[in-house]
Amino acid sequence: MNVFQEADLSTAAVQVDASGRVLLPLIGQMDADGKTSTELASQIADKLRAKYLTDPQVSVIVSDSVSQHVTLNGAVTEPGVYAIKGRTTLLDALAMAKGTSRVAALDQVAVFRIVNGKRVGGLFNVSKINRGEAPDPEILGEDTIVVGLSNVKAAWRDILTAAPLLTTFSYVATR
């Protein structure tokens, strides 16, 4: 963070803690979570203007962002916990898990997240997203994505898996 012509208020690096807050000289703790660098700079300038400086010129440059994670479960090729940085969509997250499995219910993809301390979820149809008929929702750090299992596809997979065994039997005519 740089405050133009105010070396005592400028700092080369400020660490954002796990709760998304930063500790700044004169200002104290400030919430930085979910803000762009421009929004944060504007809020810092407002706080400095309110008590200390006439017209502060503040700039904030993000040098490195700490990655967050998303959990993918259910009918995906490689379930697990994946690091995300920056803007990530549902299709991006599914691609990190090497896509959905052959038995996935693409119309039953749930995204769970914590909002105001409560766990909430949404159901998405990935087939419609792929066709451009529905928006690709943004995935946030700490989200959990669960891809449903299609019972019909799973049953068909089981039949096809058993099919080689069925072909070993042959019809023998008896007289």
KEMI-456213 format. One record per atom (N, C-alpha, C): x, y, z; atom name. Coordinates in steps of 0.05 Angstrom, whole numbers. Example, Ala and Ser with C-alpha at 12.3 -4.5 7.8 and 13.67 -1.06 7.14 Angstrom:
REM residues 2
(lumse (264 -114 156) 'N');
(lumse (246 -90 156) 'CA');
(lumse (264 -66 156) 'C');
(lumse (257 -45 142) 'N');
(lumse (273 -21 143) 'CA');
(lumse (258 1 157) 'C');
END
This chain:
REM residues 175
(lumse (17 -23 0) 'N');
(lumse (0 0 0) 'CA');
(lumse (18 25 0) 'C');
(lumse (11 44 -17) 'N');
(lumse (26 68 -18) 'CA');
(lumse (8 92 -15) 'C');
(lumse (15 110 4) 'N');
(lumse (1 135 7) 'CA');
(lumse (20 156 -3) 'C');
(lumse (13 169 -25) 'N');
(lumse (30 188 -39) 'CA');
(lumse (40 210 -20) 'C');
(lumse (67 213 -19) 'N');
(lumse (81 233 -3) 'CA');
(lumse (76 229 27) 'C');
(lumse (71 205 35) 'N');
(lumse (67 198 63) 'CA');
(lumse (82 172 69) 'C');
(lumse (108 174 71) 'N');
(lumse (125 150 75) 'CA');
(lumse (118 135 100) 'C');
(lumse (111 149 121) 'N');
(lumse (104 136 147) 'CA');
(lumse (79 119 145) 'C');
(lumse (61 126 127) 'N');
(lumse (36 111 124) 'CA');
(lumse (37 90 102) 'C');
(lumse (58 91 86) 'N');
(lumse (62 71 65) 'CA');
(lumse (76 47 75) 'C');
(lumse (71 25 63) 'N');
(lumse (84 0 71) 'CA');
(lumse (88 -17 46) 'C');
(lumse (111 -31 45) 'N');
(lumse (117 -48 22) 'CA');
(lumse (98 -72 19) 'C');
(lumse (91 -83 42) 'N');
(lumse (74 -107 41) 'CA');
(lumse (56 -108 65) 'C');
(lumse (31 -115 61) 'N');
(lumse (11 -119 82) 'CA');
(lumse (0 -146 79) 'C');
(lumse (0 -162 100) 'N');
(lumse (-11 -189 100) 'CA');
(lumse (-41 -188 106) 'C');
(lumse (-56 -202 89) 'N');
(lumse (-85 -205 95) 'CA');
(lumse (-87 -231 111) 'C');
(lumse (-100 -229 135) 'N');
(lumse (-103 -252 152) 'CA');
(lumse (-124 -271 142) 'C');
(lumse (-128 -294 155) 'N');
(lumse (-146 -315 146) 'CA');
(lumse (-175 -305 146) 'C');
(lumse (-182 -285 162) 'N');
(lumse (-209 -275 162) 'CA');
(lumse (-213 -252 142) 'C');
(lumse (-193 -246 126) 'N');
(lumse (-195 -226 105) 'CA');
(lumse (-191 -198 114) 'C');
(lumse (-177 -194 136) 'N');
(lumse (-173 -168 147) 'CA');
(lumse (-143 -160 146) 'C');
(lumse (-139 -134 144) 'N');
(lumse (-111 -123 144) 'CA');
(lumse (-108 -104 167) 'C');
(lumse (-84 -101 177) 'N');
(lumse (-78 -82 199) 'CA');
(lumse (-61 -60 187) 'C');
(lumse (-72 -35 188) 'N');
(lumse (-58 -12 176) 'CA');
(lumse (-52 9 196) 'C');
(lumse (-30 24 191) 'N');
(lumse (-22 46 210) 'CA');
(lumse (-45 67 211) 'C');
(lumse (-50 77 235) 'N');
(lumse (-71 97 241) 'CA');
(lumse (-99 87 238) 'C');
(lumse (-104 70 219) 'N');
(lumse (-131 60 213) 'CA');
(lumse (-139 36 231) 'C');
(lumse (-120 19 235) 'N');
(lumse (-125 -6 249) 'CA');
(lumse (-134 -28 230) 'C');
(lumse (-152 -46 240) 'N');
(lumse (-161 -68 223) 'CA');
(lumse (-182 -59 204) 'C');
(lumse (-180 -70 179) 'N');
(lumse (-199 -64 158) 'CA');
(lumse (-205 -90 144) 'C');
(lumse (-230 -92 135) 'N');
(lumse (-239 -116 120) 'CA');
(lumse (-230 -113 91) 'C');
(lumse (-215 -132 81) 'N');
(lumse (-206 -131 53) 'CA');
(lumse (-219 -154 37) 'C');
(lumse (-232 -171 50) 'N');
(lumse (-244 -195 37) 'CA');
(lumse (-264 -187 15) 'C');
(lumse (-261 -197 -9) 'N');
(lumse (-280 -193 -31) 'CA');
(lumse (-277 -166 -44) 'C');
(lumse (-258 -150 -37) 'N');
(lumse (-255 -123 -49) 'CA');
(lumse (-233 -124 -70) 'C');
(lumse (-236 -107 -90) 'N');
(lumse (-215 -104 -110) 'CA');
(lumse (-194 -85 -97) 'C');
(lumse (-171 -84 -109) 'N');
(lumse (-150 -66 -99) 'CA');
(lumse (-159 -37 -100) 'C');
(lumse (-174 -30 -121) 'N');
(lumse (-184 -2 -124) 'CA');
(lumse (-205 4 -102) 'C');
(lumse (-222 -15 -96) 'N');
(lumse (-242 -10 -75) 'CA');
(lumse (-229 -7 -48) 'C');
(lumse (-209 -24 -43) 'N');
(lumse (-194 -23 -17) 'CA');
(lumse (-179 4 -15) 'C');
(lumse (-166 12 -36) 'N');
(lumse (-151 38 -36) 'CA');
(lumse (-171 61 -30) 'C');
(lumse (-194 60 -42) 'N');
(lumse (-214 81 -38) 'CA');
(lumse (-223 82 -9) 'C');
(lumse (-228 59 3) 'N');
(lumse (-236 58 31) 'CA');
(lumse (-214 67 50) 'C');
(lumse (-190 60 44) 'N');
(lumse (-167 69 60) 'CA');
(lumse (-165 99 58) 'C');
(lumse (-167 110 34) 'N');
(lumse (-166 139 31) 'CA');
(lumse (-189 153 46) 'C');
(lumse (-213 142 46) 'N');
(lumse (-235 153 61) 'CA');
(lumse (-229 154 91) 'C');
(lumse (-218 133 101) 'N');
(lumse (-211 132 130) 'CA');
(lumse (-190 152 137) 'C');
(lumse (-169 154 120) 'N');
(lumse (-148 174 125) 'CA');
(lumse (-159 202 123) 'C');
(lumse (-176 207 103) 'N');
(lumse (-188 234 99) 'CA');
(lumse (-205 242 123) 'C');
(lumse (-219 223 135) 'N');
(lumse (-237 229 157) 'CA');
(lumse (-222 240 182) 'C');
(lumse (-197 232 186) 'N');
(lumse (-184 240 211) 'CA');
(lumse (-156 252 208) 'C');
(lumse (-142 246 186) 'N');
(lumse (-114 252 186) 'CA');
(lumse (-104 269 162) 'C');
(lumse (-113 264 138) 'N');
(lumse (-102 278 114) 'CA');
(lumse (-124 292 99) 'C');
(lumse (-117 313 85) 'N');
(lumse (-136 328 69) 'CA');
(lumse (-145 314 44) 'C');
(lumse (-126 305 28) 'N');
(lumse (-133 292 3) 'CA');
(lumse (-113 269 -3) 'C');
(lumse (-116 247 12) 'N');
(lumse (-97 225 9) 'CA');
(lumse (-100 211 -18) 'C');
(lumse (-77 205 -30) 'N');
(lumse (-76 190 -55) 'CA');
(lumse (-65 162 -48) 'C');
(lumse (-82 142 -48) 'N');
(lumse (-75 115 -39) 'CA');
(lumse (-76 96 -63) 'C');
(lumse (-55 79 -64) 'N');
(lumse (-56 58 -84) 'CA');
(lumse (-50 31 -69) 'C');
(lumse (-63 11 -78) 'N');
(lumse (-59 -16 -68) 'CA');
(lumse (-53 -35 -91) 'C');
(lumse (-32 -49 -88) 'N');
(lumse (-24 -69 -108) 'CA');
(lumse (-23 -96 -95) 'C');
(lumse (-37 -115 -106) 'N');
(lumse (-36 -142 -96) 'CA');
(lumse (-13 -156 -108) 'C');
(lumse (7 -164 -92) 'N');
(lumse (31 -177 -103) 'CA');
(lumse (27 -207 -104) 'C');
(lumse (12 -218 -86) 'N');
(lumse (7 -247 -86) 'CA');
(lumse (-18 -252 -71) 'C');
(lumse (-35 -270 -81) 'N');
(lumse (-59 -277 -67) 'CA');
(lumse (-56 -305 -56) 'C');
(lumse (-66 -308 -32) 'N');
(lumse (-65 -334 -19) 'CA');
(lumse (-87 -351 -32) 'C');
(lumse (-80 -374 -40) 'N');
(lumse (-101 -391 -53) 'CA');
(lumse (-121 -401 -33) 'C');
(lumse (-145 -404 -42) 'N');
(lumse (-165 -416 -26) 'CA');
(lumse (-171 -444 -38) 'C');
(lumse (-188 -459 -26) 'N');
(lumse (-193 -485 -37) 'CA');
(lumse (-223 -490 -41) 'C');
(lumse (-228 -510 -58) 'N');
(lumse (-255 -519 -64) 'CA');
(lumse (-254 -549 -63) 'C');
(lumse (-276 -561 -52) 'N');
(lumse (-277 -590 -50) 'CA');
(lumse (-296 -601 -71) 'C');
(lumse (-288 -621 -86) 'N');
(lumse (-304 -634 -106) 'CA');
(lumse (-309 -663 -99) 'C');
(lumse (-334 -670 -97) 'N');
(lumse (-342 -697 -89) 'CA');
(lumse (-362 -708 -109) 'C');
(lumse (-368 -734 -106) 'N');
(lumse (-389 -746 -122) 'CA');
(lumse (-378 -757 -148) 'C');
(lumse (-394 -756 -169) 'N');
(lumse (-388 -768 -194) 'CA');
(lumse (-369 -751 -211) 'C');
(lumse (-345 -746 -201) 'N');
(lumse (-324 -733 -216) 'CA');
(lumse (-301 -753 -219) 'C');
(lumse (-284 -748 -239) 'N');
(lumse (-263 -767 -245) 'CA');
(lumse (-243 -769 -222) 'C');
(lumse (-235 -745 -211) 'N');
(lumse (-216 -745 -189) 'CA');
(lumse (-226 -727 -166) 'C');
(lumse (-242 -739 -148) 'N');
(lumse (-252 -723 -125) 'CA');
(lumse (-228 -713 -108) 'C');
(lumse (-232 -691 -95) 'N');
(lumse (-211 -681 -78) 'CA');
(lumse (-214 -652 -71) 'C');
(lumse (-194 -641 -58) 'N');
(lumse (-193 -613 -51) 'CA');
(lumse (-173 -599 -69) 'C');
(lumse (-182 -578 -83) 'N');
(lumse (-166 -564 -103) 'CA');
(lumse (-162 -535 -95) 'C');
(lumse (-138 -525 -100) 'N');
(lumse (-132 -496 -95) 'CA');
(lumse (-144 -480 -117) 'C');
(lumse (-155 -457 -111) 'N');
(lumse (-165 -438 -131) 'CA');
(lumse (-153 -411 -125) 'C');
(lumse (-147 -396 -147) 'N');
(lumse (-138 -369 -145) 'CA');
(lumse (-154 -353 -165) 'C');
(lumse (-162 -329 -157) 'N');
(lumse (-177 -312 -175) 'CA');
(lumse (-204 -323 -181) 'C');
(lumse (-216 -313 -203) 'N');
(lumse (-243 -320 -210) 'CA');
(lumse (-244 -349 -220) 'C');
(lumse (-261 -365 -209) 'N');
(lumse (-264 -393 -217) 'CA');
(lumse (-294 -398 -220) 'C');
(lumse (-301 -412 -242) 'N');
(lumse (-329 -418 -247) 'CA');
(lumse (-333 -448 -241) 'C');
(lumse (-359 -456 -241) 'N');
(lumse (-365 -484 -237) 'CA');
(lumse (-352 -502 -257) 'C');
(lumse (-352 -494 -283) 'N');
(lumse (-339 -511 -303) 'CA');
(lumse (-309 -512 -299) 'C');
(lumse (-297 -490 -290) 'N');
(lumse (-268 -490 -284) 'CA');
(lumse (-262 -510 -262) 'C');
(lumse (-279 -510 -241) 'N');
(lumse (-274 -528 -218) 'CA');
(lumse (-278 -557 -227) 'C');
(lumse (-298 -563 -243) 'N');
(lumse (-302 -590 -252) 'CA');
(lumse (-278 -599 -269) 'C');
(lumse (-267 -581 -285) 'N');
(lumse (-243 -588 -301) 'CA');
(lumse (-219 -595 -283) 'C');
(lumse (-217 -581 -260) 'N');
(lumse (-195 -588 -242) 'CA');
(lumse (-196 -616 -232) 'C');
(lumse (-221 -627 -230) 'N');
(lumse (-225 -655 -221) 'CA');
(lumse (-225 -674 -245) 'C');
(lumse (-215 -665 -267) 'N');
(lumse (-213 -680 -292) 'CA');
(lumse (-240 -687 -303) 'C');
(lumse (-260 -670 -297) 'N');
(lumse (-286 -673 -309) 'CA');
(lumse (-304 -691 -293) 'C');
(lumse (-329 -694 -303) 'N');
(lumse (-348 -711 -290) 'CA');
(lumse (-344 -740 -299) 'C');
(lumse (-352 -759 -283) 'N');
(lumse (-350 -787 -291) 'CA');
(lumse (-371 -794 -311) 'C');
(lumse (-369 -818 -323) 'N');
(lumse (-389 -826 -343) 'CA');
(lumse (-416 -831 -331) 'C');
(lumse (-418 -834 -305) 'N');
(lumse (-444 -839 -292) 'CA');
(lumse (-455 -815 -277) 'C');
(lumse (-444 -791 -284) 'N');
(lumse (-453 -767 -270) 'CA');
(lumse (-481 -758 -279) 'C');
(lumse (-496 -748 -261) 'N');
(lumse (-522 -736 -267) 'CA');
(lumse (-516 -706 -271) 'C');
(lumse (-512 -698 -296) 'N');
(lumse (-504 -670 -301) 'CA');
(lumse (-525 -650 -294) 'C');
(lumse (-550 -658 -290) 'N');
(lumse (-570 -639 -281) 'CA');
(lumse (-573 -638 -251) 'C');
(lumse (-555 -652 -237) 'N');
(lumse (-556 -653 -208) 'CA');
(lumse (-528 -647 -196) 'C');
(lumse (-519 -622 -201) 'N');
(lumse (-494 -613 -190) 'CA');
(lumse (-499 -592 -169) 'C');
(lumse (-493 -599 -144) 'N');
(lumse (-499 -581 -122) 'CA');
(lumse (-473 -566 -113) 'C');
(lumse (-477 -540 -107) 'N');
(lumse (-455 -524 -96) 'CA');
(lumse (-464 -515 -69) 'C');
(lumse (-448 -521 -48) 'N');
(lumse (-454 -513 -21) 'CA');
(lumse (-434 -492 -12) 'C');
(lumse (-443 -472 3) 'N');
(lumse (-425 -452 14) 'CA');
(lumse (-437 -441 40) 'C');
(lumse (-420 -427 55) 'N');
(lumse (-428 -415 80) 'CA');
(lumse (-434 -386 74) 'C');
(lumse (-459 -377 80) 'N');
(lumse (-468 -349 76) 'CA');
(lumse (-479 -340 103) 'C');
(lumse (-467 -319 113) 'N');
(lumse (-476 -308 139) 'CA');
(lumse (-477 -330 161) 'C');
(lumse (-457 -347 161) 'N');
(lumse (-455 -368 181) 'CA');
(lumse (-473 -392 177) 'C');
(lumse (-488 -393 155) 'N');
(lumse (-506 -416 150) 'CA');
(lumse (-498 -429 124) 'C');
(lumse (-500 -455 124) 'N');
(lumse (-494 -470 99) 'CA');
(lumse (-518 -469 81) 'C');
(lumse (-513 -460 56) 'N');
(lumse (-534 -459 36) 'CA');
(lumse (-524 -473 11) 'C');
(lumse (-543 -480 -7) 'N');
(lumse (-534 -494 -31) 'CA');
(lumse (-551 -486 -55) 'C');
(lumse (-541 -492 -78) 'N');
(lumse (-555 -487 -103) 'CA');
(lumse (-551 -511 -121) 'C');
(lumse (-571 -517 -137) 'N');
(lumse (-570 -540 -155) 'CA');
(lumse (-567 -529 -184) 'C');
(lumse (-549 -540 -199) 'N');
(lumse (-542 -530 -226) 'CA');
(lumse (-543 -553 -246) 'C');
(lumse (-550 -546 -271) 'N');
(lumse (-551 -565 -293) 'CA');
(lumse (-527 -559 -311) 'C');
(lumse (-506 -576 -309) 'N');
(lumse (-482 -571 -324) 'CA');
(lumse (-486 -575 -354) 'C');
(lumse (-505 -592 -361) 'N');
(lumse (-511 -595 -390) 'CA');
(lumse (-520 -568 -402) 'C');
(lumse (-538 -554 -388) 'N');
(lumse (-548 -528 -397) 'CA');
(lumse (-526 -508 -397) 'C');
(lumse (-508 -508 -377) 'N');
(lumse (-486 -489 -376) 'CA');
(lumse (-467 -494 -400) 'C');
(lumse (-462 -520 -406) 'N');
(lumse (-445 -526 -429) 'CA');
(lumse (-457 -517 -456) 'C');
(lumse (-483 -517 -458) 'N');
(lumse (-497 -509 -482) 'CA');
(lumse (-501 -479 -483) 'C');
(lumse (-494 -464 -462) 'N');
(lumse (-498 -436 -461) 'CA');
(lumse (-526 -427 -454) 'C');
(lumse (-542 -446 -444) 'N');
(lumse (-570 -440 -437) 'CA');
(lumse (-573 -431 -408) 'C');
(lumse (-551 -433 -393) 'N');
(lumse (-552 -424 -365) 'CA');
(lumse (-524 -412 -359) 'C');
(lumse (-523 -393 -340) 'N');
(lumse (-497 -381 -334) 'CA');
(lumse (-479 -400 -318) 'C');
(lumse (-454 -396 -321) 'N');
(lumse (-434 -412 -307) 'CA');
(lumse (-428 -398 -280) 'C');
(lumse (-438 -409 -258) 'N');
(lumse (-436 -394 -232) 'CA');
(lumse (-407 -393 -222) 'C');
(lumse (-401 -371 -208) 'N');
(lumse (-375 -368 -196) 'CA');
(lumse (-372 -385 -171) 'C');
(lumse (-349 -398 -168) 'N');
(lumse (-344 -414 -145) 'CA');
(lumse (-325 -398 -127) 'C');
(lumse (-331 -399 -101) 'N');
(lumse (-316 -384 -82) 'CA');
(lumse (-299 -403 -65) 'C');
(lumse (-278 -393 -52) 'N');
(lumse (-263 -410 -34) 'CA');
(lumse (-280 -421 -12) 'C');
(lumse (-275 -446 -5) 'N');
(lumse (-290 -461 16) 'CA');
(lumse (-316 -473 5) 'C');
(lumse (-322 -469 -20) 'N');
(lumse (-346 -482 -32) 'CA');
(lumse (-342 -512 -33) 'C');
(lumse (-364 -527 -32) 'N');
(lumse (-363 -556 -37) 'CA');
(lumse (-382 -562 -60) 'C');
(lumse (-371 -576 -80) 'N');
(lumse (-387 -583 -103) 'CA');
(lumse (-391 -613 -102) 'C');
(lumse (-416 -621 -105) 'N');
(lumse (-423 -650 -105) 'CA');
(lumse (-438 -656 -131) 'C');
(lumse (-426 -674 -147) 'N');
(lumse (-438 -682 -172) 'CA');
(lumse (-454 -707 -167) 'C');
(lumse (-480 -706 -174) 'N');
(lumse (-498 -729 -169) 'CA');
(lumse (-492 -753 -187) 'C');
(lumse (-502 -776 -179) 'N');
(lumse (-498 -801 -193) 'CA');
(lumse (-524 -808 -207) 'C');
(lumse (-522 -813 -233) 'N');
(lumse (-545 -821 -249) 'CA');
(lumse (-549 -851 -245) 'C');
(lumse (-572 -859 -233) 'N');
(lumse (-577 -887 -228) 'CA');
(lumse (-580 -902 -255) 'C');
(lumse (-592 -890 -275) 'N');
(lumse (-595 -903 -301) 'CA');
(lumse (-567 -907 -313) 'C');
(lumse (-550 -887 -313) 'N');
(lumse (-523 -890 -324) 'CA');
(lumse (-507 -911 -309) 'C');
(lumse (-510 -911 -282) 'N');
(lumse (-495 -930 -266) 'CA');
(lumse (-505 -958 -271) 'C');
(lumse (-531 -962 -274) 'N');
(lumse (-542 -989 -280) 'CA');
(lumse (-532 -998 -307) 'C');
(lumse (-532 -980 -327) 'N');
(lumse (-523 -987 -354) 'CA');
(lumse (-493 -994 -353) 'C');
(lumse (-477 -979 -337) 'N');
(lumse (-449 -986 -334) 'CA');
(lumse (-445 -1014 -323) 'C');
(lumse (-461 -1020 -303) 'N');
(lumse (-460 -1047 -290) 'CA');
(lumse (-467 -1069 -310) 'C');
(lumse (-487 -1063 -327) 'N');
(lumse (-495 -1083 -347) 'CA');
(lumse (-472 -1087 -367) 'C');
(lumse (-460 -1065 -376) 'N');
(lumse (-438 -1066 -396) 'CA');
(lumse (-414 -1080 -384) 'C');
(lumse (-409 -1075 -358) 'N');
(lumse (-387 -1088 -344) 'CA');
(lumse (-391 -1118 -343) 'C');
(lumse (-416 -1126 -338) 'N');
(lumse (-422 -1155 -337) 'CA');
(lumse (-425 -1168 -364) 'C');
(lumse (-428 -1152 -385) 'N');
(lumse (-432 -1163 -412) 'CA');
(lumse (-411 -1183 -421) 'C');
(lumse (-386 -1178 -417) 'N');
(lumse (-366 -1198 -426) 'CA');
(lumse (-371 -1226 -413) 'C');
(lumse (-381 -1226 -389) 'N');
(lumse (-387 -1252 -376) 'CA');
(lumse (-410 -1265 -390) 'C');
(lumse (-429 -1249 -398) 'N');
(lumse (-453 -1261 -411) 'CA');
(lumse (-446 -1273 -438) 'C');
(lumse (-426 -1262 -452) 'N');
(lumse (-419 -1272 -478) 'CA');
(lumse (-404 -1299 -477) 'C');
(lumse (-396 -1307 -454) 'N');
(lumse (-382 -1333 -452) 'CA');
(lumse (-401 -1356 -453) 'C');
(lumse (-426 -1351 -448) 'N');
(lumse (-447 -1372 -450) 'CA');
(lumse (-455 -1374 -480) 'C');
(lumse (-459 -1398 -489) 'N');
(lumse (-469 -1401 -516) 'CA');
(lumse (-493 -1420 -517) 'C');
(lumse (-508 -1417 -537) 'N');
(lumse (-532 -1433 -540) 'CA');
(lumse (-524 -1460 -552) 'C');
(lumse (-532 -1480 -538) 'N');
(lumse (-527 -1507 -549) 'CA');
(lumse (-554 -1520 -553) 'C');
(lumse (-559 -1528 -577) 'N');
(lumse (-584 -1541 -584) 'CA');
(lumse (-584 -1569 -575) 'C');
(lumse (-605 -1578 -564) 'N');
(lumse (-608 -1606 -556) 'CA');
(lumse (-628 -1620 -574) 'C');
(lumse (-624 -1644 -579) 'N');
(lumse (-641 -1659 -597) 'CA');
(lumse (-660 -1675 -582) 'C');
END
